[in-house]
């Protein structure tokens, strides 16, 4: 009688599947390559030759983030590529708030059971996001966690690095009373507020359009986050509108994030009636019901990024020329705090 021997595979970790996944994602990593990348995936660290010749005092900026419970909706619908775009967006658009150009990105993917095709979908989306942002995907980690995560479940995290000339750093230190606040339209919920959203759609048909007209509810909720990095950099580098700061509208919505871009002693007034709140947000609000204040505190409400500038009209013109839905929505005030007009 032969004795059954223990193995990593029997314990739930498939090294052959891991090797297959790496080969499947290789072409996606390659299409994000920048000239500064020195190696291929598979090493212990990604190599990036940073050329300092174009800078006098370069400042490296780093950021990390995840996608939250939007992952659960992706699992329900069996669509995982958009999650990769969301992951990159959450990181690179935090970097660009400082005026930094995103240089490179790494990801961490933990799965219950490794499925190479499933992994390829996620990493393909990450590569899509990196291409949109202009940064290189230089490496990452795929970890199989049997007994901790059930098959079909996963979590992702991303880490990015960017660079900005010190004298060009954007932020609260540049903001002045009377500066204009420009809104940039969101593509959907992006990757925030999904714990509330999922509770509001619990009994709703994700395959129906519910008056959304061009897409189903499920498609609308999974729509990937718009990446603003290149548009923000174009605005800052051309000096159009004299950019003071950006504000990435993520968890906490506009009232939770805009104060992070304002100096002590100054505040802002934002007129929520200047832009049209997309139908998806109105549906979620009706299904709650949810108050206006709570909606604006949890969701982006159709505004994914804000720019604080000296000349609002010039900034809006440039953004619209780049096919960004942009509009003047408020101004910086000498009265501290953020006031939202038009609620209730």
C-alpha positions in Angstrom: 0.0 0.0 0.0 1.6 3.3 -1.2 1.8 6.2 1.1 0.2 9.4 -0.3 2.8 12.2 -0.3 2.1 15.8 0.6 2.7 18.5 -2.0 2.2 22.2 -2.6 -0.5 21.3 -5.2 -2.4 19.1 -2.8 -2.3 22.0 -0.3 -3.9 24.2 -2.9 -1.1 26.1 -4.5 -0.5 25.3 -8.2 3.0 26.4 -9.3 2.4 25.3 -12.9 -0.7 27.6 -13.0 1.5 30.4 -11.7 4.0 29.9 -14.5 1.2 29.8 -17.1 -0.2 33.1 -15.7 3.2 34.8 -16.0 3.5 33.8 -19.6 -0.1 35.0 -20.3 0.5 38.4 -18.8 3.9 39.0 -20.4 2.6 40.6 -23.7 0.4 43.0 -21.6 3.3 44.1 -19.5 5.4 44.6 -22.7 2.9 47.0 -24.2 3.4 49.4 -21.3 7.1 49.5 -21.7 8.9 52.9 -21.5 12.5 53.5 -22.7 13.7 53.7 -19.1 12.7 50.1 -18.3 15.7 47.8 -18.3 14.4 44.3 -17.7 11.5 42.0 -18.3 9.1 40.6 -15.8 10.2 37.7 -13.7 13.0 39.2 -11.8 13.1 40.1 -8.1 12.6 43.8 -8.7 11.7 46.1 -11.6 14.6 48.1 -13.0 13.9 51.7 -14.2 16.7 54.0 -15.2 15.6 57.4 -14.0 17.1 60.1 -16.1 17.7 63.2 -14.0 19.1 65.3 -16.7 15.8 67.0 -17.4 15.4 68.1 -13.7 17.2 70.5 -11.4 15.6 69.2 -8.2 13.5 66.2 -9.0 10.9 65.0 -6.3 9.8 61.4 -6.4 6.1 61.0 -5.5 4.6 57.6 -4.5 1.1 56.4 -4.0 -0.7 53.1 -3.3 -4.4 52.0 -3.3 -6.9 49.3 -4.0 -10.3 49.0 -5.6 -12.5 48.2 -2.6 -15.7 46.2 -2.8 -16.2 46.9 -6.5 -14.3 43.6 -6.8 -17.4 41.8 -5.5 -19.5 43.2 -8.3 -16.9 42.2 -10.9 -17.0 38.7 -9.5 -20.8 38.6 -9.7 -20.8 39.7 -13.3 -17.7 37.7 -14.3 -16.0 40.8 -15.8 -12.5 41.5 -14.4 -10.6 43.6 -17.0 -12.1 46.9 -16.0 -10.9 46.4 -12.4 -7.3 46.7 -13.6 -8.0 50.1 -15.1 -9.7 51.2 -11.8 -6.6 50.1 -9.9 -4.2 52.2 -12.0 -6.6 55.2 -11.9 -6.8 55.2 -8.1 -3.0 55.4 -7.9 -1.8 57.6 -10.9 -4.5 60.2 -10.3 -3.3 60.6 -6.7 0.2 61.1 -8.1 -0.8 63.7 -10.6 -2.5 65.9 -8.0 1.1 67.0 -7.0 1.9 67.7 -10.7 3.9 64.5 -10.9 4.3 62.5 -14.1 3.5 58.8 -13.4 6.7 56.7 -14.2 6.1 53.2 -13.2 3.5 50.9 -11.5 3.5 47.6 -9.7 0.5 45.4 -8.7 -0.3 42.8 -6.0 -2.9 40.2 -6.8 -4.1 37.7 -4.1 -6.4 34.9 -5.3 -8.1 31.9 -3.7 -7.3 29.6 -6.6 -5.0 30.7 -9.4 -6.8 30.7 -12.8 -4.3 32.0 -15.5 -7.2 33.2 -17.8 -8.7 35.1 -14.9 -5.3 36.6 -13.9 -4.7 37.7 -17.6 -8.0 39.6 -17.6 -7.0 41.6 -14.5 -3.5 42.3 -15.7 -4.7 43.2 -19.2 -6.8 45.9 -17.5 -3.9 47.1 -15.5 -1.9 47.4 -18.7 -4.8 49.3 -20.3 -4.7 51.8 -17.4 -0.9 52.1 -17.6 -1.1 52.9 -21.3 -3.7 55.5 -20.6 -1.5 57.1 -17.9 1.7 56.8 -19.9 3.5 54.8 -17.1 5.3 51.4 -17.3 4.1 48.2 -15.6 7.4 47.0 -14.2 6.4 44.1 -12.0 4.1 42.7 -9.4 3.1 39.7 -7.3 0.5 37.0 -7.8 -0.2 35.1 -4.6 -2.4 32.1 -4.2 -4.1 31.9 -0.8 -6.0 28.6 -0.5 -7.9 28.3 2.8 -7.8 32.0 3.2 -9.6 33.2 0.1 -12.2 30.8 -1.5 -11.9 30.0 -5.2 -13.1 32.9 -7.4 -12.3 35.5 -4.8 -9.4 37.9 -5.1 -8.0 41.2 -3.9 -5.7 43.7 -5.7 -3.5 46.6 -4.7 -1.3 48.9 -6.7 1.8 51.0 -6.1 3.1 53.8 -8.4 5.9 56.3 -8.5 6.0 59.6 -10.3 8.3 62.6 -10.6 7.9 66.4 -10.5 10.4 69.3 -10.6 10.4 70.7 -7.0 9.6 74.2 -8.2 6.6 72.9 -10.1 5.0 71.1 -7.2 1.2 71.8 -7.0 -0.8 71.9 -3.9 -2.5 74.0 -1.2 0.6 76.3 -0.9 -0.3 77.8 -4.4 -4.0 78.3 -3.9 -5.3 81.9 -3.6 -8.7 83.5 -2.7 -10.8 84.0 -5.9 -9.2 81.0 -7.7 -11.6 79.2 -10.0 -12.6 75.5 -9.4 -13.0 73.4 -12.5 -14.9 70.1 -12.5 -13.9 67.2 -14.8 -16.6 64.7 -15.5 -16.5 61.2 -14.1 -17.1 58.0 -16.2 -19.3 56.6 -13.4 -18.9 55.7 -9.7 -15.1 55.1 -10.4 -14.0 52.8 -7.4 -15.6 54.4 -4.4 -18.9 54.1 -2.5 -19.5 50.5 -3.6 -20.4 49.2 -0.2 -23.4 51.6 -0.2 -24.1 51.1 -3.9 -24.2 47.3 -3.5 -26.7 47.6 -0.7 -28.9 49.8 -2.9 -28.9 47.4 -5.8 -29.4 44.2 -3.8 -32.8 43.4 -5.3 -32.3 45.0 -8.7 -31.8 43.3 -12.1 -28.2 44.1 -13.1 -29.0 43.0 -16.7 -31.8 45.6 -17.2 -31.0 49.2 -18.2 -33.4 50.9 -15.6 -33.6 53.9 -17.9 -29.8 54.2 -18.4 -30.6 53.7 -22.1 -27.1 52.8 -23.5 -26.0 50.2 -21.0 -27.3 47.8 -18.3 -27.1 48.6 -14.7 -24.3 46.1 -14.3 -22.3 47.6 -17.1 -22.8 51.1 -15.7 -21.6 50.1 -12.3 -18.5 48.3 -13.7 -17.6 51.1 -16.1 -13.8 51.7 -15.6 -12.5 54.8 -13.9 -11.5 57.7 -16.1 -7.8 58.4 -15.9 -7.0 62.1 -15.9 -3.3 62.0 -15.5 -2.3 63.1 -19.0 -5.0 65.8 -19.1 -3.9 67.3 -15.8 -0.3 67.2 -16.9 -1.2 68.9 -20.2 -2.9 71.7 -18.2 -0.1 72.1 -15.8 2.8 72.0 -18.3 1.3 74.5 -20.6 0.6 76.9 -17.8 -3.0 77.3 -19.1 -5.1 78.9 -16.4 -2.2 79.0 -14.0 -2.9 75.7 -12.2 -2.6 75.9 -8.4 -3.7 72.4 -7.4 -5.8 69.4 -8.3 -8.2 67.3 -6.2 -8.8 63.6 -6.9 -12.4 63.0 -5.9 -12.3 59.5 -4.3 -13.6 58.1 -1.0 -15.4 60.9 0.9 -16.6 62.6 -2.2 -16.1 66.2 -3.0 -16.6 67.6 0.6 -14.2 65.0 2.0 -11.4 65.6 -0.6 -11.5 69.3 -1.6 -10.3 70.5 1.8 -7.1 68.4 1.2 -6.2 70.8 -1.6 -6.9 74.0 0.2 -4.5 75.9 2.6 -5.4 76.6 6.2 -7.6 79.7 6.4 -9.2 79.3 3.0 -12.4 77.5 1.9 -14.5 77.0 -1.2 -18.0 77.3 -2.5 -19.1 74.7 -5.1 -22.4 75.0 -6.9 -23.6 71.5 -7.5 -26.2 72.8 -10.1 -23.4 73.8 -12.6 -23.1 70.3 -13.9 -25.7 67.6 -14.4 -25.6 64.6 -12.0 -25.6 61.4 -14.1 -28.7 59.2 -14.1 -26.9 56.3 -12.3 -26.4 58.4 -9.2 -30.1 59.5 -9.3 -31.2 55.9 -9.5 -29.1 54.9 -6.5 -30.4 57.9 -4.6 -34.1 57.0 -5.4 -33.6 53.4 -4.5 -32.3 54.2 -1.0 -33.7 56.7 -0.5 -30.4 58.5 0.3 -30.2 62.2 1.2 -28.4 64.7 -1.0 -25.8 65.3 1.7 -25.0 61.6 2.0 -24.8 61.1 -1.8 -22.2 63.9 -2.1 -20.3 62.6 0.9 -20.0 59.1 -0.5 -19.9 59.3 -4.3 -18.2 61.5 -6.8 -21.6 62.5 -8.2 -20.2 62.9 -11.7 -17.0 64.8 -10.8 -13.8 62.7 -10.8 -11.2 65.4 -10.6 -11.1 69.1 -9.7 -8.6 71.7 -10.9 -8.0 74.9 -8.9 -6.8 77.6 -11.3 -6.3 81.3 -11.8 -8.2 81.5 -15.1 -11.1 79.2 -15.3 -12.2 79.8 -18.8 -8.8 79.0 -20.3 -8.6 75.8 -18.3 -12.0 74.7 -19.4 -11.2 75.4 -23.1 -8.0 73.3 -23.0 -9.7 70.4 -21.2 -12.6 70.4 -23.6 -10.2 70.5 -26.5 -8.8 67.2 -25.1 -12.3 65.8 -25.0 -12.7 66.1 -21.2 -16.1 67.1 -20.0 -15.2 70.2 -17.9 -17.0 73.1 -16.4 -16.6 75.9 -13.9 -18.2 74.8 -10.6 -17.0 77.1 -7.9 -14.3 79.3 -6.4 -11.9 79.6 -3.5 -13.1 81.8 -0.6 -11.6 83.5 2.5 -14.2 81.7 4.6 -12.9 78.3 5.7 -14.8 75.1 5.0 -16.4 73.7 1.8 -19.9 74.8 1.1 -22.0 72.9 -1.5 -24.8 75.0 -3.1 -28.0 73.5 -4.5 -28.5 70.6 -2.2 -31.8 69.7 -0.6 
